[in-house]
Structures are given as structure tokens and as C-alpha cells.
Amino acid sequence: MDSKNVIAAIALSSAVIVLYSLFFVPEQTTTKQNLAEKNKIEQNTDTPSLVEKETLVQISRDEALNQNKRVQFENQSIIGSISLKGAAIDDLTFKNYNTELEGDEKIILLSPRNIEDGYLIESGFVTSDKNIDIPNAETIWSLKGKNKLTNQSPIQLSWTNNQGITFEKEIFLDDNFLFTIKQKIINSTNNKYDFYSYGQIIRNKIPEGLSNFYILHEGPIATLDDELIEEDYDDIQEKKFSQTSQKGWLGVGDKYWITSLIPPGGKEFKTTFDYKKKFRANFITTEPIELSQNGTIKEELQIIVAAKRVDVIDGYAETLKIDKFDLVIDWGFLYFITKPLFFGIDYFFKLLGNYGLAIIAITICIRLAFFPLANFSFRSMAKMKALQPEMVRLKELHKDDKMKLQQEMMALYKKEKVNPMSGCLPILVQIPVFFALYKVLFVTIEMRHMPFYGWIHDLSAKDPTSIFNLFGLLPYDVPSFLVIGVWPVLMGVSMWVQQKLNPAPTDAMQAKIFMFFPLFLTVILAPFPSGLVIYWTVNNILTMAQQLFIMKRTTVKTVT
């Protein structure tokens, strides 16, 4: 085998892995339309709150929650409360997810607006008529009927201004993460008015613990008229995004959590992502709703504040007919590989009861799928290894005539029906699968805090052991950059053994470079999710078994 090709393939694989994990940003095809011509909203009509000056106070979250009267809500997935001041959903905790692997503290997502970590959702109506009092962030709503929101009992909120107009909200909660808000305006006057419905998500600051991985988007996100929109926090600070659409959804996404708004169906709306001391993602309908004299108008929107479970997200996308809502999970540009790969792993998890075993099972399936290609490659590699003595002889014979040497070697390859490039194919074919699996392990909440066996308690995190303290036998911790665990070492050893099965480079310098590649990739892949390293190790072992089998059955006879 031509060792230059192998080295090039491994070098390419390594470089792509590193560059992808550190620098690659899929190009977004976002078209930021000029709304000056399309915007049907009057110039002075917009969603409220960000133009108001608000002072953040140095109080605890619990103190902030106790400042206003609240309506509690709870189901099997979430618990929290709605502030009667502003009717804002500003208190939400996930019941089934802990902040740390070992600990009881639950994930808190939403918090009151007047504290540093404020993160909330508002909805309602606005009007271009400045003479009408409408509910705002300071409005105190009245609670009617049930005093707790559950999946069995909705709540009703009401507020009447001094002009004879009543605003009502009926809020429903399903079993998981869906709030449905049915809004109503009742006009008891003889005047006509125009209203626009809106919804907005307000976040006071960039969240702590932002992943800052370029393979993962966190921040404002939407699909508008079939187009995926992904904006970073720093981009929004520099320039506002606005677009008018006929359908879609919008929200703010974290690695594992999504806060989203689904505007009323069948109506054009304007989506805005902007920053005025706070981040905002909002929509407002562009066509006015006419409130006739002594009349009533109604509007409905959905709010989903969810853990990004694939089954839940896909379920909402299907039942609510939300266009491309599954993209709240960042499947990446290899969507067509990544999502089916997740479903394959999830299938084996349900069958075997362990995601580590599921990864091993899917690895076997991938090896079987690529079996014909691998067979072809390994037969060629076996022939190349058998041809090494003849190749050495030719190099000695024609060491002063490079042209003749190339001709003789090409004639030898043709005679033995060997393709020197075929040895690269298994590595190159694995690269997209490797990236896809990395994506699955990195972004899916199903993998979060999922154990394997022994010391691997979280397949989405790196192997916590280190060779530099003898994998925990010595009583001291090592710096994070020296954490090279058991599984990365096993992977490196498997690569070294696999390397020995391949033809050795005839060039001394190439041989030295080739020798260090297992060590290099061990160090590179040590910080990667342990599930990914397990996949790579098992794949190496299966590859070696297949290669040994083929080598024993492949014979080459050459005439010297």
C-alpha cells in the first residue's frame, strides 16, 4: 500500500475533526428582508416592554417571586408560576432534569424580569390608538375560578380598563411543555378599535454556561416560511433582525432547552430579534383585528417551554402542525445522517436498556452496512502488504530512475489488480458518520447523564479518568488537559494494533510520522464524549477482526 495515502487520509480525518469541533460554522441562508414595503403595522405600533426603563434589583430569585401574587402551575414535567403582574410566565423549573449528574437541584429556566437572570414570556394585544389603556408589564390581572393551572384545569385571568374594554386570558397546560393561551377582548362601548396580537420572549442576559461550540447554535431561532433562521446573541446586539412571514415559529434555544412561540395560524406576522439592554424574540400580527362596537375578538397562540426530547419535539411538530419545529434540535448540516442515526441508537436503547450498548450495536450495524466496501479495501490492503518485498526490490533496482520506478510500480498494481487509494476509503467513509454521532451525543438530551458501565457515568461527557494518575489509583487530580482516560487509551492501542496490520511505509520519515498518529489521535479525542470514543474503539476492533480474516484468505504470488 502507498503509505502516503494512508498518512494523508489520517491527517485529513484528524484535521477535519479538530477544525469541525473548533471552527466550523454552517453557513446560514438567512435572507433579511426589507420590511419597509411589506410592513402593514402602523409606525407607532409595536410589542411593549423593552422601551420601558426597568431597574434590575439585587435580590434573590425567591424574593423576586414573592413580590407579586402568582398562580401556580404543575404537571408531570414542569412546575412554576405565572405572575398576576403582567400575566407573565416567569417561573419554570424542569422536574425531571438535574443541574448536575450527582445532585438534586433541578434545572430552572424562567425567572422574574427584575433580577439579573430574568427570562420570561409575555403575550397580549396592542393598538395604534394611544388613547386606549391596554394591559402592560405593570398591569395587575384578576384570577377567576381555579387557582392552580394543571393539565386538568385551565385558569382564567381578566382585566378591565376604565374605558369599558375587558381583556381576558384562558391558559391551558398539557402533560408536558405546552401552554395554550386563548385571548379575548370584550368591547362594551359604541366605538370601534383595531388591535394586533403579539407574543415575546425576554431574556435579560446571555446565559451562563453558554457552550460556545460552533457546532451548536444557542440563541434566537426561528423557521419562517420554510427558512431556518439562527442568530447569535452577539449578532443581535449589533443589528436587529426582522422578517415578515405567513407561517412559522420563533424562540430562544439553549443546548438542551427551548422557549418558543407559535403565532396564530393563517395570519401574517412580523418576527423581530433585538437587543435593548435585554434580548427579545417577538412576533406581532401585521393585519389589524377589528373590534366592533359591543363586540368581541378572540386569538389563540401556543407557547412551548421544553426540554429538547426528540419524541416530544416531533410530537408537537406533528400534532400542532408546526412547520419544521424539529429544527429546535440542532441536527446540523448532516441532518439526513444525524437524525436517523439517533433513531437507530434510540431503538437499540429501548431493546438493550443502555445507551452505551446501543452505540456498540449501531457500530456493528454500520460495519455491516459498509462490509462490501471494507472487503474491497482490505483485500487491496492485504495485497499491498504482500507486495511490499517486491516494491522494495523495485525501489532498489530503479533508485536512480524515478520515472522507470513509477512505471514498474504501476505495472505491478495493474498486474495484481491493486488500487493503492483503496486503503483510504474506510477512513474517509467513516468521517460523516463520526461527525453525525458526535452531534447526536453532543446535542440530544436523551444522551445527557446517561451511564455506561464502570466509571462512565455520562456518555455525553469525556472519560473522567486519566493515565497521569493511573486512572484514579494515585490520590491526586490532574489538570483537565491531561485527562486522558481509559477508553481513549484503549482507542489509541486499537489504532496502533490496526496500524501494524497495514503495510509499513518504506520511507523512514513517513514511518516515524505514521507511528505517532495513534498517540496524536488519542490526545485529540480524549476530551470528546466518551460515547464517541467507545464507538471509535469498538469500530477499530471490528475493523481489525475483518481485516485479519481477509488477510488470511488473500494470497499474492509475484515473480521477482
C-alpha positions as CSV (number, residue, x, y, z in Angstrom):
1,M,0.0,0.0,0.0
2,D,1.1,3.6,-0.7
3,S,1.8,4.9,2.8
4,K,1.5,8.5,1.7
5,N,-2.2,7.9,1.0
6,V,-2.8,6.4,4.4
7,I,-1.0,9.2,6.2
8,A,-2.9,11.7,4.1
9,A,-6.2,10.1,4.9
10,I,-5.5,10.0,8.7
11,A,-4.1,13.6,8.6
12,L,-7.2,14.7,6.8
13,S,-9.5,13.0,9.2
14,S,-7.7,14.5,12.2
15,A,-7.7,17.9,10.7
16,V,-11.4,17.8,9.9
17,I,-12.3,16.6,13.4
18,V,-10.3,19.4,15.0
19,L,-11.5,22.1,12.7
20,Y,-15.1,21.0,12.8
21,S,-15.2,20.9,16.6
22,L,-13.5,24.3,16.9
23,F,-14.1,26.5,13.9
24,F,-16.8,25.2,11.5
25,V,-19.9,27.3,11.2
26,P,-22.6,26.0,8.8
27,E,-23.5,28.9,6.5
28,Q,-27.0,30.1,7.1
29,T,-29.0,31.1,4.1
30,T,-31.0,33.7,6.0
31,T,-32.5,36.4,3.9
32,K,-33.1,39.6,5.9
33,Q,-35.9,41.2,4.0
34,N,-36.5,44.9,3.8
35,L,-39.7,45.3,5.7
36,A,-40.3,48.9,4.8
37,E,-42.6,48.0,1.9
38,K,-44.2,44.9,3.5
39,N,-44.9,46.1,7.0
40,K,-48.6,46.8,7.4
41,I,-48.3,47.8,11.0
42,E,-48.5,51.4,11.8
43,Q,-45.3,53.1,12.7
44,N,-46.1,53.6,16.3
45,T,-47.4,50.1,17.0
46,D,-45.1,47.5,18.5
47,T,-44.8,45.0,21.2
48,P,-44.3,46.6,24.7
49,S,-41.7,46.3,27.4
50,L,-38.2,46.8,26.0
51,V,-38.8,50.6,25.6
52,E,-39.6,50.9,29.2
53,K,-36.8,51.6,31.7
54,E,-36.6,48.7,34.2
55,T,-34.2,48.5,37.1
56,L,-32.7,45.2,38.0
57,V,-32.6,44.7,41.7
58,Q,-30.0,42.8,43.8
59,I,-32.4,40.3,45.3
60,S,-32.7,36.6,45.2
61,R,-34.9,34.7,42.8
62,D,-37.2,33.6,45.7
63,E,-37.5,37.2,46.9
64,A,-38.5,38.3,43.4
65,L,-41.1,35.6,43.2
66,N,-42.7,36.7,46.5
67,Q,-43.0,40.3,45.4
68,N,-46.2,39.7,43.3
69,K,-49.3,37.5,43.6
70,R,-49.0,34.3,41.5
71,V,-50.9,31.4,40.0
72,Q,-49.1,28.1,40.4
73,F,-48.9,25.5,37.6
74,E,-47.7,22.0,37.6
75,N,-47.8,18.8,35.6
76,Q,-45.6,15.7,35.3
77,S,-42.8,17.6,33.5
78,I,-42.7,21.2,34.8
79,I,-43.6,23.3,37.9
80,G,-43.7,27.0,38.3
81,S,-46.0,30.0,38.4
82,I,-47.5,32.9,36.4
83,S,-47.2,36.4,37.8
84,L,-50.5,38.2,38.1
85,K,-48.5,41.4,37.5
86,G,-48.2,41.5,33.7
87,A,-49.6,37.9,33.3
88,A,-46.1,36.8,32.5
89,I,-44.8,33.2,32.6
90,D,-41.6,33.9,34.5
91,D,-41.1,31.0,36.8
92,L,-40.5,27.5,35.4
93,T,-38.5,24.5,36.6
94,F,-38.0,21.1,34.9
95,K,-39.0,18.4,37.3
96,N,-37.1,15.6,35.6
97,Y,-33.7,17.2,34.9
98,N,-30.9,17.9,37.4
99,T,-28.2,20.5,37.0
100,E,-25.5,18.0,37.9
101,L,-25.2,14.3,37.4
102,E,-24.9,13.8,41.2
103,G,-27.3,16.2,42.9
104,D,-30.9,17.0,43.4
105,E,-31.0,20.6,42.2
106,K,-33.4,20.9,39.3
107,I,-33.0,22.9,36.1
108,I,-34.6,26.4,36.4
109,L,-35.2,28.0,33.1
110,L,-37.6,31.0,33.5
111,S,-37.2,33.7,36.2
112,P,-38.8,37.1,37.0
113,R,-37.9,40.1,34.9
114,N,-36.4,42.3,37.6
115,I,-33.5,40.1,38.5
116,E,-30.2,39.6,36.7
117,D,-31.2,36.2,35.3
118,G,-34.7,37.3,34.2
119,Y,-36.2,35.2,31.5
120,L,-39.9,35.4,30.7
121,I,-42.7,35.1,28.2
122,E,-45.5,37.7,27.6
123,S,-48.5,37.8,25.3
124,G,-51.4,40.1,24.6
125,F,-52.8,42.8,22.3
126,V,-51.5,46.2,21.3
127,T,-53.2,49.0,19.4
128,S,-52.2,52.1,17.5
129,D,-54.8,54.1,19.3
130,K,-52.8,55.7,22.1
131,N,-56.0,56.8,23.9
132,I,-56.8,53.3,24.9
133,D,-55.4,51.7,28.1
134,I,-54.1,48.2,27.4
135,P,-52.5,45.7,29.7
136,N,-48.7,46.0,30.1
137,A,-46.0,44.7,32.3
138,E,-47.4,46.7,35.3
139,T,-51.0,45.5,35.0
140,I,-52.4,43.5,37.9
141,W,-54.7,40.8,36.5
142,S,-57.6,39.2,38.4
143,L,-57.8,35.5,38.8
144,K,-61.2,33.9,38.0
145,G,-62.2,30.4,39.1
146,K,-59.4,27.8,39.5
147,N,-56.4,28.9,41.5
148,K,-53.9,26.4,40.0
149,L,-53.1,25.6,36.4
150,T,-52.7,21.8,35.7
151,N,-53.2,19.6,32.7
152,Q,-56.8,19.0,34.0
153,S,-57.8,22.5,34.9
154,P,-57.1,25.8,33.0
155,I,-57.1,29.2,34.6
156,Q,-58.8,32.4,33.7
157,L,-57.3,35.9,34.0
158,S,-59.2,39.2,33.5
159,W,-58.5,42.9,33.5
160,T,-60.9,45.8,32.6
161,N,-59.7,49.3,31.8
162,N,-61.6,52.5,32.7
163,Q,-63.0,52.7,29.1
164,G,-65.2,49.7,29.2
165,I,-62.9,47.3,27.5
166,T,-62.2,43.9,29.1
167,F,-59.2,41.7,28.4
168,E,-59.3,38.0,29.2
169,K,-56.8,35.1,29.1
170,E,-57.7,31.5,29.4
171,I,-54.5,29.4,29.8
172,F,-54.3,25.7,29.3
173,L,-51.4,23.3,30.1
174,D,-50.8,19.8,28.6
175,D,-49.0,16.9,30.1
176,N,-45.6,18.1,29.1
177,F,-44.4,21.5,28.0
178,L,-47.3,23.2,26.0
179,F,-49.1,26.3,27.1
180,T,-52.2,27.3,25.1
181,I,-53.4,30.8,25.6
182,K,-56.8,31.8,24.4
183,Q,-57.1,35.6,24.5
184,K,-60.2,37.7,24.3
185,I,-61.2,41.4,24.2
186,I,-64.8,42.3,25.1
187,N,-65.9,45.8,24.0
188,S,-68.9,47.2,25.9
189,T,-68.6,50.6,24.2
190,N,-70.1,52.0,21.0
191,N,-66.7,52.6,19.5
192,K,-64.6,50.5,17.1
193,Y,-60.9,49.7,17.6
194,D,-58.1,47.9,15.8
195,F,-55.9,45.5,17.7
196,Y,-52.8,43.4,16.9
197,S,-51.8,40.3,18.8
198,Y,-48.3,39.7,19.9
199,G,-46.0,37.4,21.9
200,Q,-42.5,37.9,23.1
201,I,-39.7,36.2,25.0
202,I,-37.4,38.5,27.0
203,R,-34.0,37.4,28.4
204,N,-32.0,39.8,30.4
205,K,-28.6,38.5,29.6
206,I,-26.6,35.8,27.8
207,P,-27.0,32.7,29.9
208,E,-24.0,31.4,31.9
209,G,-22.6,28.2,30.7
210,L,-23.1,29.0,27.0
211,S,-21.4,26.2,25.2
212,N,-19.7,28.4,22.7
213,F,-19.2,25.4,20.3
214,Y,-19.5,26.4,16.7
215,I,-21.2,23.0,16.0
216,L,-24.1,24.1,18.2
217,H,-26.4,27.1,17.9
218,E,-27.7,28.8,21.0
219,G,-29.8,31.9,20.9
220,P,-32.7,33.3,18.9
221,I,-34.0,30.8,16.4
222,A,-37.0,30.5,14.0
223,T,-38.3,28.9,10.9
224,L,-40.2,31.5,8.8
225,D,-41.8,30.5,5.5
226,D,-39.7,27.2,5.5
227,E,-36.5,29.1,6.1
228,L,-34.3,28.3,9.2
229,I,-33.1,31.4,11.0
230,E,-30.3,31.2,13.5
231,E,-29.0,34.4,15.1
232,D,-26.3,34.6,17.8
233,Y,-26.6,36.8,20.8
234,D,-23.6,39.0,19.8
235,D,-25.2,39.4,16.3
236,I,-28.4,40.7,17.8
237,Q,-26.5,43.1,20.0
238,E,-25.0,44.6,16.8
239,K,-28.0,44.5,14.5
240,K,-31.7,43.9,14.8
241,F,-33.3,41.1,12.8
242,S,-36.8,41.5,11.3
243,Q,-38.8,39.5,8.8
244,T,-42.5,39.2,7.9
245,S,-43.8,35.7,7.3
246,Q,-47.0,33.8,6.6
247,K,-46.2,30.8,8.8
248,G,-43.6,29.5,11.2
249,W,-42.4,29.8,14.8
250,L,-39.8,31.6,16.8
251,G,-38.0,31.2,20.1
252,V,-34.8,31.2,22.1
253,G,-32.8,28.0,22.2
254,D,-30.2,26.6,24.7
255,K,-28.3,23.4,24.2
256,Y,-31.0,21.3,25.8
257,W,-33.9,23.7,26.3
258,I,-36.2,25.7,24.1
259,T,-38.6,28.6,24.8
260,S,-40.8,29.1,21.7
261,L,-43.8,31.0,20.4
262,I,-46.2,29.7,17.8
263,P,-48.2,32.6,16.3
264,P,-51.9,32.3,15.4
265,G,-52.3,30.2,12.3
266,G,-53.2,31.6,9.0
267,K,-52.1,35.2,9.7
268,E,-49.1,37.2,8.6
269,F,-46.8,38.3,11.3
270,K,-43.5,40.1,11.8
271,T,-40.7,38.4,13.8
272,T,-38.1,40.5,15.5
273,F,-34.9,39.6,17.3
274,D,-33.4,42.7,19.0
275,Y,-31.4,44.0,22.0
276,K,-32.1,47.0,24.2
277,K,-30.3,46.2,27.4
278,K,-32.2,42.9,27.1
279,F,-32.6,40.3,24.4
280,R,-36.0,39.9,22.8
281,A,-37.6,37.5,20.4
282,N,-41.1,38.5,19.5
283,F,-43.9,38.4,16.9
284,I,-46.7,40.8,16.1
285,T,-49.5,40.2,13.6
286,T,-49.4,42.6,10.7
287,E,-53.1,42.8,9.9
288,P,-55.3,44.6,12.4
289,I,-58.2,42.7,14.1
290,E,-61.3,44.9,14.2
291,L,-63.1,45.1,17.5
292,S,-66.6,46.3,16.6
293,Q,-68.9,48.2,19.0
294,N,-70.2,45.9,21.7
295,G,-68.2,43.1,20.0
296,T,-65.6,40.5,21.0
297,I,-62.5,39.3,19.3
298,K,-60.5,36.2,20.1
299,E,-57.0,35.0,19.3
300,E,-55.0,31.9,20.2
301,L,-51.3,31.1,20.4
302,Q,-49.1,28.3,21.7
303,I,-46.1,28.6,24.0
304,I,-43.7,25.6,24.3
305,V,-41.0,25.7,27.0
306,A,-39.5,22.3,26.7
307,A,-36.6,20.0,27.2
308,K,-35.5,19.1,23.7
309,R,-36.6,15.5,23.8
310,V,-36.9,14.2,20.3
311,D,-40.2,12.4,20.8
312,V,-41.8,15.4,22.4
313,I,-40.5,17.9,19.9
314,D,-41.5,15.7,16.9
315,G,-44.9,15.1,18.6
316,Y,-45.6,18.8,18.9
317,A,-44.5,19.4,15.3
318,E,-46.9,16.8,14.1
319,T,-50.0,17.4,16.3
320,L,-49.8,21.2,16.1
321,K,-48.6,21.2,12.5
322,I,-45.7,23.5,13.4
323,D,-43.5,23.9,10.3
324,K,-40.0,22.4,10.8
325,F,-40.3,22.6,14.6
326,D,-37.9,19.6,14.9
327,L,-35.1,22.0,14.0
328,V,-35.1,23.4,17.5
329,I,-32.7,20.5,18.0
330,D,-29.6,21.4,16.2
331,W,-29.1,18.3,14.0
332,G,-26.6,20.2,11.8
333,F,-25.9,20.1,8.1
334,L,-25.7,16.3,8.2
335,Y,-29.4,16.2,9.3
336,F,-30.0,13.3,6.9
337,I,-27.5,11.2,8.7
338,T,-27.7,12.6,12.2
339,K,-31.4,12.2,12.9
340,P,-31.7,8.6,11.5
341,L,-28.6,7.7,13.5
342,F,-30.3,8.9,16.7
343,F,-33.4,6.9,15.9
344,G,-31.1,3.8,15.4
345,I,-29.4,4.3,18.7
346,D,-32.7,5.0,20.5
347,Y,-34.1,1.8,19.0
348,F,-31.3,-0.3,20.4
349,F,-31.5,1.6,23.7
350,K,-35.1,0.5,24.1
351,L,-34.1,-3.0,23.2
352,L,-30.9,-3.2,25.4
353,G,-31.6,-0.7,28.1
354,N,-28.3,1.1,27.9
355,Y,-27.1,3.8,25.5
356,G,-23.5,2.6,25.6
357,L,-24.7,-0.9,24.4
358,A,-26.9,0.9,21.9
359,I,-23.8,2.7,20.5
360,I,-22.0,-0.6,20.2
361,A,-25.0,-2.2,18.5
362,I,-25.2,0.7,16.0
363,T,-21.5,0.5,15.4
364,I,-21.9,-3.2,14.4
365,C,-24.8,-2.2,12.1
366,I,-22.6,0.5,10.4
367,R,-19.8,-2.0,9.9
368,L,-22.3,-4.4,8.3
369,A,-23.6,-1.7,6.0
370,F,-20.0,-0.9,4.9
371,F,-19.0,-4.5,4.7
372,P,-18.7,-4.8,0.9
373,L,-16.6,-1.6,0.7
374,A,-14.4,-2.6,3.6
375,N,-13.9,-6.0,2.0
376,F,-12.7,-4.5,-1.2
377,S,-10.4,-2.1,0.6
378,F,-8.9,-4.7,2.9
379,R,-8.3,-7.1,0.1
380,S,-6.4,-4.4,-1.7
381,M,-4.5,-3.6,1.5
382,A,-3.7,-7.2,2.1
383,K,-2.3,-7.4,-1.5
384,M,-0.4,-4.2,-0.9
385,K,1.2,-5.7,2.2
386,A,2.1,-8.9,0.4
387,L,3.7,-6.8,-2.4
388,Q,6.0,-4.9,0.0
389,P,9.0,-7.1,-0.7
390,E,8.6,-6.7,-4.4
391,M,8.1,-2.9,-4.1
392,V,11.3,-2.7,-2.0
393,R,13.1,-4.6,-4.7
394,L,11.8,-2.3,-7.4
395,K,12.9,0.8,-5.5
396,E,16.4,-0.6,-5.1
397,L,16.5,-1.7,-8.7
398,H,15.4,1.7,-10.1
399,K,16.6,4.1,-7.3
400,D,18.3,6.3,-9.9
401,D,15.4,6.4,-12.3
402,K,12.2,7.7,-10.7
403,M,10.3,7.6,-14.0
404,K,11.1,3.9,-14.5
405,L,10.2,3.2,-10.9
406,Q,6.8,4.7,-11.3
407,Q,6.1,2.8,-14.5
408,E,7.2,-0.5,-12.9
409,M,5.1,0.1,-9.8
410,M,2.0,1.0,-11.8
411,A,2.5,-2.1,-13.9
412,L,2.7,-4.2,-10.7
413,Y,-0.5,-2.6,-9.4
414,K,-2.2,-3.3,-12.7
415,K,-1.0,-6.9,-12.8
416,E,-2.1,-7.7,-9.2
417,K,-5.3,-5.6,-9.6
418,V,-4.5,-3.4,-6.7
419,N,-5.7,0.2,-6.1
420,P,-3.3,2.0,-3.7
421,M,-6.0,4.5,-2.9
422,S,-8.5,2.0,-1.6
423,G,-6.9,1.9,1.8
424,C,-8.2,5.4,2.4
425,L,-11.8,4.5,1.8
426,P,-12.8,3.1,5.2
427,I,-11.4,6.1,7.0
428,L,-13.0,8.6,4.6
429,V,-16.4,6.9,4.7
430,Q,-16.4,7.0,8.5
431,I,-15.9,10.7,8.7
432,P,-19.5,11.8,8.1
433,V,-20.7,9.0,10.5
434,F,-18.2,10.1,13.1
435,F,-19.4,13.7,12.9
436,A,-23.1,12.7,13.0
437,L,-22.5,10.5,16.1
438,Y,-20.6,13.4,17.7
439,K,-23.6,15.6,17.0
440,V,-26.0,13.1,18.5
441,L,-24.0,12.7,21.6
442,F,-23.4,16.4,22.0
443,V,-26.9,17.9,21.4
444,T,-29.5,15.3,22.3
445,I,-30.8,15.5,25.8
446,E,-31.5,11.8,25.7
447,M,-27.7,11.2,26.0
448,R,-27.3,13.7,28.9
449,H,-26.3,12.0,32.1
450,M,-26.7,8.5,30.6
451,P,-24.3,5.9,32.1
452,F,-22.4,3.1,30.5
453,Y,-20.7,0.6,32.8
454,G,-17.9,1.1,35.4
455,W,-16.6,4.6,35.6
456,I,-18.5,6.0,32.7
457,H,-21.5,7.8,34.3
458,D,-22.3,10.2,31.4
459,L,-21.8,9.2,27.8
460,S,-22.1,12.8,26.7
461,A,-19.1,13.8,28.8
462,K,-15.5,12.8,28.4
463,D,-13.9,9.8,30.1
464,P,-13.2,11.2,33.7
465,T,-10.2,9.0,34.4
466,S,-6.6,9.9,33.5
467,I,-3.5,7.9,32.7
468,F,-1.5,10.5,34.6
469,N,-2.8,9.4,37.9
470,L,-3.0,5.8,36.9
471,F,-6.7,6.1,36.2
472,G,-7.5,7.1,39.8
473,L,-5.2,4.8,41.7
474,L,-3.0,7.7,42.7
475,P,-4.7,10.1,45.1
476,Y,-4.5,13.4,43.2
477,D,-6.3,15.2,40.4
478,V,-4.7,16.1,37.2
479,P,-5.2,19.3,35.0
480,S,-8.1,19.0,32.6
481,F,-5.8,19.0,29.5
482,L,-4.1,15.9,30.9
483,V,-7.3,13.9,31.4
484,I,-6.7,11.0,29.0
485,G,-8.9,8.3,30.2
486,V,-9.1,4.5,29.9
487,W,-11.3,4.5,26.8
488,P,-9.1,7.0,24.9
489,V,-6.1,4.8,25.7
490,L,-7.9,1.7,24.6
491,M,-8.8,3.5,21.4
492,G,-5.2,4.5,20.8
493,V,-4.0,1.0,21.4
494,S,-6.5,-0.4,19.0
495,M,-5.4,2.1,16.4
496,W,-1.7,1.1,17.0
497,V,-2.6,-2.6,16.5
498,Q,-4.6,-1.8,13.4
499,Q,-1.7,0.2,12.1
500,K,0.5,-2.9,12.4
501,L,-1.8,-4.8,10.1
502,N,-1.3,-2.3,7.3
503,P,1.7,-2.1,5.1
504,A,4.6,-0.2,6.7
505,P,5.9,2.9,4.9
506,T,9.2,2.3,3.1
507,D,10.3,5.8,3.8
508,A,11.9,6.2,7.2
509,M,10.4,9.7,7.9
510,Q,7.0,8.6,6.8
511,A,7.3,5.6,9.1
512,K,8.1,7.9,12.1
513,I,5.1,10.2,11.4
514,F,2.9,7.2,10.9
515,M,3.9,5.7,14.2
516,F,2.9,8.8,16.2
517,F,-0.6,9.1,14.7
518,P,-2.3,6.8,17.3
519,L,-0.8,8.9,20.1
520,F,-1.9,12.1,18.4
521,L,-5.5,11.0,17.9
522,T,-5.6,9.7,21.5
523,V,-4.8,13.1,22.8
524,I,-7.2,14.8,20.3
525,L,-10.1,12.6,21.0
526,A,-9.7,12.4,24.8
527,P,-11.9,15.4,25.5
528,F,-14.6,14.1,23.2
529,P,-17.8,12.5,24.6
530,S,-17.0,9.0,26.0
531,G,-19.8,7.5,23.9
532,L,-17.9,8.7,20.7
533,V,-14.6,7.2,21.9
534,I,-16.4,3.9,22.7
535,Y,-17.8,3.9,19.2
536,W,-14.4,4.5,17.7
537,T,-12.7,1.8,19.8
538,V,-15.3,-0.8,19.0
539,N,-15.2,0.2,15.3
540,N,-11.4,-0.3,15.4
541,I,-11.8,-3.7,16.9
542,L,-14.4,-4.8,14.4
543,T,-12.2,-3.4,11.6
544,M,-9.2,-5.4,12.8
545,A,-11.2,-8.6,13.0
546,Q,-12.5,-8.1,9.5
547,Q,-9.0,-7.2,8.2
548,L,-7.3,-10.2,9.8
549,F,-9.9,-12.5,8.3
550,I,-9.4,-11.1,4.8
551,M,-5.6,-11.1,5.1
552,K,-5.6,-14.8,5.9
553,R,-7.7,-15.5,2.9
554,T,-5.7,-13.3,0.5
555,T,-2.6,-14.6,-1.2
556,V,-0.4,-12.9,-3.8
557,K,2.2,-14.5,-5.9
558,T,4.8,-12.3,-7.5
559,V,7.6,-13.1,-9.8
560,T,10.9,-11.5,-8.9
